[in-house]
Amino acid sequence: MRIPALAILTLLTVLSAVPAKAQTYGGNGPICLERYEWGGSRSIYCEYYSMAQCQATASGLPAMCVTNPYYSSAQMPRDPVHRQLRRGYGY
């Protein structure tokens, strides 16, 4: 009797699980357009490189421009720094 009850409980738990939402921010731009849609949902497009460019797109739409918190503006150095390798013990 325990096995069918456990199987039913497991099945109900799996079927009632809500799918996880993916990361909302992404893209390559430092500015994101957050557009509100019917029913309370929203879409975020991070493909703008200036606030003015994003605001021109958002004009007349139910949208706003925000900065992308995941944008990385750091660039790799052109000349890699020469590092001396550490000698291992016993050599």
N, C-alpha and C positions, 0 to 999 in steps of 0.2 A: 504494500500500500504506500510505502514511503517513496518508492521510485516513481510511480505515476504522478504523485503529488509534486515531487521535486521537478519532474519533467515539465509539468504544466506551469509551475512557478517560473522556471527558467524560460520557457517559451513566452510567457506574458511579459517578463522583464525585457527580453530581446525585442519583442514587437512594440513595446511602448517606449523604447529609447528614441530620443530626438537626435537627428543627425547634427554633428558639430558644424559650426559655421567656419568657413575658411578665413584666413587673414584678409581683412578688408583693404588695407593699404598695400600698394605694390606699384610696380611700374618703375620707370626710370626718371621721372621728373620730380623736382622739388616742390611743385605746387599741385594740389589735387582738387578736382571738381567733385563736390558731393551733391548729387542730384537726388531729390526726393520724388518718389513715385506714388502712384495711387495705391491705397491700402496701407500706407505707413512704411513701405520698404524704401531702401535707398541704394544708390549705386555710387561707387567711388572710382573715378578715373584719374590716375596720377601720371599725366603725360604733358604737363604744361611747365614751361621754364620761366615764366614771369607771372606775377599777379595780374598785370594788365591783360595778358593774353587769356588767362582763365576767366577774368571778369567779363571780357568781351564775349566769350562763349556762354557764360552764365546769364547774360543779359536777357531778360524776358522769360527765363525759365525758373521753376521752383528749385533753385540750386544756390550753393555758396562755395567760395573758394577757401581752402585751408592748406596749411603747409603739411608736407608729407613727413611724419615723424621718423620714417624708416629710410629716408633718403640719405645716402652717404656721399658727401661731396669730396671726400678724401681721394687723392689720386696717388698712384704709385710713383715713387721717385724714378727719374730717368736713369740715373746711374746707381746701380745697386751698391750698397755699402759693403766694402770688403771686410769680411769677418775672419779672424784667425780661428781655425778649427782647434778645439780643445783636445789635448792628447789624453788618451785613455790610461787607466791605471795598468801597470805592468808592462809598459813599453819602454 
